[in-house]
Amino acid sequence: MASSSLALSSLQTQLQSLKKPSSPKPSTRRFSVRPIRASISKKPSVPAPPVNVSPSEPTKLPILKIPGDYGLPLIGPFKDRMDYFYNQGRDEYFKSKIQKYRSTVFRANMPPGPFIAPNPQVVVLLDGKSFPVLFDVTKVEKKDLFTGTFMPSTELTGGYRVLSYLDPSEPKHAKLKQLMFYLLKSRRDHVIPEFNASYTELFMSLEKNLALRGKASFGEANDQAAFNFLARCWFGTDPAETTLGLDGPGLVSKWVLFNLGPVLKLGLPKYLEDLTIHTFRLPPLLIKKSYQRLYDFFYASSGFLLDEAENLGISREEACHNLLFTTCFNSFGGMRIVFTNMMKWLGRAGTKLHARLAEEVRSEVRSNGGSITMRGMEQMPLMKSVVYEALRIEPPVSLQYGKAKRDLIIESHDAAFEVKEGEMLFGFQPFATKDPKIFTQAEEFVADRFVGEGEKLLKHVLWSNGPETEKPTLENKQCAGKDFVVLVSRLFLVELFLRYDSFEVEVASSPLGAAVTVTSLKRASF
């Protein structure tokens, strides 16, 4: 689920306090986890048919030389990094190059560059036609490319390369992804009740803080609710009843910073930040005790999954590191980003949309005797469309990479380009999913975009490392938890609009997206 999520508002503070980790005596066990993206389908252990890949055909478009250059060694990558993070900002960095080269395909450097990534050179793909080549594992290799032109130290994952960094051609990829499918299948009956319990706590917390302070941080409440939900739903353990207590989200935040620091902007003074996290890696030793606390929690809670891992030929240690990564990086991170984004876009959309959603949700739930069911949610077209639109306009994992396995011809809407074997391809997904040649009002949040005939556009919703109309398999890199993410996003909207007629928010920026503060919640009146 390309890319998950931390307690963003606390990243800067935690960066300053990393030298003082506090934790119980670490266990001597070591294990490894992969980011989980498992399907909630009833047959997750059975591989779906591989994605259909049509053979390359001679292009009818003019074949052009890929515009752009990489500049002088060290100087070019450093300039592009400063433009990307500070001088222009990410979106303007890409827009300016599209305008300069009059092309959505061009050459550029991607951060972090020196001295973390020895080769920052990429071919950039910024339209909805060229971007999907990044999903075609017959054309691109995905080995060690989850975070881009650099890979975090395996010391951050117990010494293992976890599933997100494996190419489907590697033998362990299928075994680890099968384990994630097993997790989702075996615990699917716990999703709806545990979500209700955890997010009831979230709404109670928001209401309490609104009453006391007149506003409430959605991010802080959502972090705790998401972590509790995943632990209770997947592992049958309430963190509050263990030595981990309520520390899970904060520990995850610090750990994710060490993984993603080279591609984050934290808001520190420009040159200090660039030197601290973009030029040199943060030492994994500083986060070792915090990671060990998380590892010990998952090891103690995952017995039935570790047994299944051994049946699949995976050591208990490696399986646990993968389960931790899947839960904390992919799933917790994804819920933090997606739910926050939905609150942001719905808050901006206003009360008329809120009223339509409340009517649809409450009417369908009443017709099901007051119960929330998966079948009932399928009868809520506007609610489903809102989830897909949030995933389209602001996908949780925005950066995608792939290395060409052979010489390729890649087509944009206007031209074709030759890419040589071994070249790194990079796509910025928000540009592909807001392609004006595919979507009308592409830059706007259109709540009912995917209602009725609009469902045909779902093949262009790509947040899961593949089209929304495709399924994850053992042979591809699509998010194993694709259906799970959609399900919990729907549950969040249903729980929200069963309780409230409308709400108001304030929005600010944060290292991994938006920071949302709830300023008003109007209780359900019908």
N, C-alpha and C positions, 0 to 999 in steps of 0.2 A: 501498500500500500504502500512508490515510489513513492515521499516521501513522506510521520508521525509527529512528537510535540512535547513541549515542556512547560513548566511554570514560567512563562516568558517574562512576566513582569519582574521576576526575581533573578534573572540571569546575571545582570551586571553586579548586583550585590553578592551573588554567590561566587562570581569570578574573583572578587576581592577576598572572599573568606575561605578559599579552597585549601589553604594551608592549615586549616584547623578542623579537619573532618573528625566527627565524633561517631563512634559506632562500637557495638559490642565486639568482643574478640572474634576475629574472622575464622570461619571454618577452614579446614585444610582441604576440603573438596574443591574441585574446579570443574566447571561445566561451560557449555557454550550455547547461545541461543540465536535464532534467526528471526527477522521481522516477520510476523505472521500476517498472512492475508488469506484467511481460509474462508471457504464457501460455507454458507449455512444450509446448503442444499441437503436433501435426504440421502444422496449418494455421493458424498464428497470423496470417498475412497476409490471410486471408479473413474478413471481418467476420461474426460470428455474428448470428443473428436478434436484433433489438432486444428488450429486455425488454418483455413484455406488460404494458400498462397499461390497466386497465379504466376506462371512462369514469366520471366522478363520478356517484353515484346519491344520491338523497335519503336522508339518514341516518334511521335508526329510533331513534337515541339522542337524548336531550334536548340542545338546543343551548344551551350556557351561555356566559356571559362569561368570558374567560380571567382567572383570579384573579392577584393579585400586582400589584406596581407597581415603578417604577424609582427612587423616592425623588427628592430634590432634586438638581438638576444638581451635578456634582462630588462632593457629599457622598454621595449614594446609591451611585454607582459605586465610590467609595473604600471605603465601609463594606462593600459586597459583596466587593470585592477582598481586604480584610483578613480577612473571615470565610472566604473561599474558601481562602486560602493559610495563614492563621495562627490565627485565633480558633477556627475549627471544623475546618478541613481540608476537602478537596474532597468526599469522600463524605458527611460529616456536613452540609456546606453544602446538598447536594441533599436529603438525607433530612429535614432540619429543615423545608425549604420544602414538601416533600410532606405532612408532618404538619400544618404550619401551614395550608395551603390545602386539604388533603384532596383533592388532585388531583396526577396525574403530569404535567399540563400547566399551566404557569404562566409569568408574566413575571418576569424577573430581569435583572441585569447580569452579563455575563461578562468576566473579565479579558482584556486588561490595563486597559482603560479609559483615563482621562486620564493622561498627555497623548499616549500612543501611539495609542490607538484613539478617535477622536472620538465614535463612537456604539457603546457597549457593550450596548445594549438588545436582548434576544432573547426569543423565545418558547421555553421549555424543554420538551423532549419526553423523558420518562423511562420509557416503557413500550414493550414489544415491538410494540404495535399502531400507535402513532402514529409511532414512530421511522422506519420504512421510507419515509415520504414524502420523506426527505432523499436518497433514491437516485433518485427519479423526476424526471428532467430535463425532463419535460413540465410539471412543476409548480414546480420550484425551479431557480434559477440558481446555478452553482457558480463564477462568475468571481471570482478573487482571494480565495477563502474557504478555501483549504487549511489555513491556520493560524488561521482564525477571524475575529474582528472587526478584526484588524489584518493587514497583509501586510508581511513583511520587505522591506527595501530591495532593489531589483533590482541594486544594486551588489554584493550577495553572490552573484549568479549571472551576472556578466559583463554586466549591463545588460539581461538578457532576463527576460521572464516565462516561466518554464519550465512544462512540461506540467501539473504538479499545480495550477497556478493558472489554467489555461485552462478555459473552459466549452466543452462539446461543440459549441456553436453557432459557435465561432470557427474560422476556416478552418485554422489551424495545429494545432488539437487533433488532428484525424484524421491529419495527416502525421506528427506527432511520436509519436503512439501507434502508428502503423504501423511507425515505425522501431524502437520497443521490441519489437513483435511480431517483427520481422525479426531483431533481436538474439537473442531467445530461440529462435527456430526454427533459426537458422544455427549456434548453439553448443550445441544440446541434447545432442549426443552426448558432450560434454565434462563434463556435470554429474556423473555418478556417479563416474568415475575421479578427477576433480580434487577432488571432495568427500572421497573416501577419502584422498587424499594429504594434503590440508590438515588434516583432522580426525584423521588418524593423528598428525600433529605436535602437535595440541592435546592428545591423550590422553598422549603421551609427556611433554609439558611438565607436565601435571597430576601424573603419577606422579613425575617428577623433583622437583617442589616439595614433594609430600607426603613423599618420602623425606628431603628436606633440612630441612623446616620443620614437618612434621606437618600442614600444611594448604596449600591452593592456591586462589588467586583464579580462579574460573571466568571472570569477566568479562574479565580481562586476556588470558587465553589464548584465549578465544572471539573477542575483538576482532581479534587478529592472524590467527587461523584464518579468520574470515569475510572479512576484507579480502583475504587471500591467495587464498582460494577464488574470490571474485568476479573478481579480476584475472586469475587463471589460466584460469578457466572461460570468461569472456565475452570477454576481450581477448587471451588467449594469452601473457600477460606475467607473469613472477614479479617482484613489486615489489622483492624483496631483491637482484635483479640489476640494478636501476636506481638512479639517484641518489635516488629516493624512499626506498629501503632499507626499514626497519621503521617509518618515521615516519607511514605512512598513517593508522592509527587515531587517533593523537593529533591530527593535523591536522584530521581530520574532526570530532573532538570539539569542538575550539575553534570550528570553522566552524558546527557545529550550534547551539552555544551562542548565537552571534550571530543565528541564525535564530529560535530558540525561547525565548531568554531571557525575553521578556515573559510567557510562560506556564509557566515553570519555577520550582520552589522548590529552591534550592541548599543551604540550611542556614546561610546567613549570618545575622547579627543582623537581626531583623525589619525595622526601619526602614531600615537600611543597604541590605539586599537590595531592599526595595521601591523605594527611591529609585534604586538603581543599575541595576536591570534591568526593573522594572515600570512606572516612571514616564517614563524617557527611554531612547531606543535607544542601544545600544552603537555607537560609530562604526565603520562598515565598514572604514575605512582601517586599523584595528588588525589586521585579519585578512587584508588584501590579499595579503601575501607568502605566507602559509600556503596561501591558496586558489590562488594562482598555481602553487605547487609541485604541488598536486593536478591542476590544469588541464593543466600541461605533461605530467604522467605520462599522463593520459587522451588527450591529443591525440596523443602519440607512439605510443600503443598501439591507437588506434581507426581506423587508416587504412581498413580495409574497410568499417567502419560509416559513416565520414564520406563515403566514395564513394557508399554507398547513400543517405545523406541528401541529397546533391546530386541524385541521381536522383529523389528525392521532392520536390525544390524547396526544401530547407532548406539554409542556408549551413553550411559546415563548422564555423564558429565557434559558431553557435547549437546545432547538433547536439551538439558536444562539451560545452557547458555542460549540456545536457539529460542526456547520458550520465553526466556526473559526478554530477548531482543524483540521478538514478535509482539509480546504484550506491551512492553514499555516504549519501544521506539515506534513500531508501526501502528499498533492499535490505539494505545493511549495517546500517542502523538496525533494520530488521525482524528480521533474524537475531539481532542482539544481544538484543532484547527477548524474542522468542519462545523462543529456546533457553534463555535464563536463566529465563524463566517455567516452562518444562517441567522444568528441573532443580529448581526450587523446589517445584512441585506433586508431582512424582514423589518427591523426597526426603522430603516430608512423608507421602506415601502409604505408604511402608514396603516391607519385603522381600517380602511376599506378592504384591503387584502386580509387583514387580521380577521375581520368579520366573516369573510367568505370561507376562510380556513376553519374558523370556529364552527360555523354552521355545518360544513361538510364533515368534519371530524366527529362532532357530537351526534349528528344525525345517524351516521353509520355505526357508531359505538352503541347508541341506544337500540338500534335495530338488531344488534348482536347481544341483547340482554345486559348491556353495560360492560361487556368484556372487550378487551383489545386483542384482536387475533390477526395473524398474517393474512388470512383470507379477507377479513374486513378491511385491512389497510389497502389491499389491492383494489377496493371499490372507492378509493379516495383519489381521483385523478389529479386534482389541484395540489393536494399535499405531495403526491409523488413527483409531480412536475417541479414543485419548489425545491425538493431535494436535488433533483437532477440539474436544475438551473444553478443552484449553489455550487455543485460540483463542476459545472461547466465554466462559470464565470470566474471562479477562484479555486482551481484544483489544489488539493492539499499537498501534492508533490509536483512542484512546478518545473523541475529540471530533469531531463532525461538524456541518457548517454548510450551510445553503442559504437563498437569499433567494426568497421567494414571487414567482412570475412573475405571479400573478393572485390574486384573492380565492379563498380555499380554505375547505373544511370539513375539519377534521382530527379524527379519532376516536381517543379512548383506549378502554380497555375499558368505561368507565362513562359517558362523555359525549362530546359533539361540541362543537367550538369553531370560531369564525370567525376566520380570519386574513386580514388585508388585504394586497393587493399591495404588495410592497416591504418587508414585515416580515422580519426575520432569524429563521430557525428554527435551533435548536441542540439537539443530542441528545448525551447522555452514554451512550456505547454499553454500558459494563458494566452499567448499570441495565436497558437494553433486553434484553441477552442473559442477564440473571439475573432476568428477569421471572417471579415465582412463578405467574402465571396461564398461563404457557407451559411452564416447566420445573419438574418436581418436584425437591426438594432443590436448589433453584436456586443457593444460596450455597455448595454443596459441590462439590468436585472428584470427579466420578463417572466413573471411567476407562472403563467400558463403556457409557456413556450412549448412544452412537451405533452400537452393535452391533445387527444384525438390524432389528427394527421401529423401533429408535431412529433409524435413518437418516432417517426421515420428519421428524425435528426439524431436519435440516440446513438447512432453509429459514430457520430462525431464527438461524443462525450468520452474523454480519454483518460480520466483521472486515475484509473486502476492499472495503468501500464498496458492498456489495450482498450478497444472499443467497448462501450457499455453493452453492445449486442453480442459480445463474445463471452466465453466462459474460461476461467482458469483451468489449466490442465497441468499434469506433471511435466509436459514437454515445453511449456511456454513460461514466460516471466510475468504473466498477469497476476495481480494480487490474489493470493489464495483466499483472502477474506473479503473479496469484492462484494458478495451478496450480504455478508455480515455488516459491512459498513453502511450499505444502503438500508438494511433493516433497522439498525440502531438510529440512523438519522431520521427515518420515518417515525420510529418510536419517540424520539425526542420531540418532534413537532406534534404528535398526537398528545403526549403528556402535557405539553405546553398549552395547547389550545383547548384541552379539556378543563384546564384550571383557570385560564385567563382569556378575557375578551380582547385585550390589547396590552401593549407594553411600550415603553420608551427607553432609548439607550443613548449613551454618549460613546463615541468611538475615537480611539487614538491608535497610533502605530506601536508595534512591538517587534522584536527580532524575528519572530516566525509568523507574522501576520498582523492581526488586529488585537487590540485590547478593548474589551467592551465593558462599560459600566452601566448597570441597570438603574434607571432613575424613576421608573414607574411601572407598577403591575396592577392592571385593573382586573379584579376577580370576575369569574364567569357570572353572567347575569341571566342566562337562559339555558 
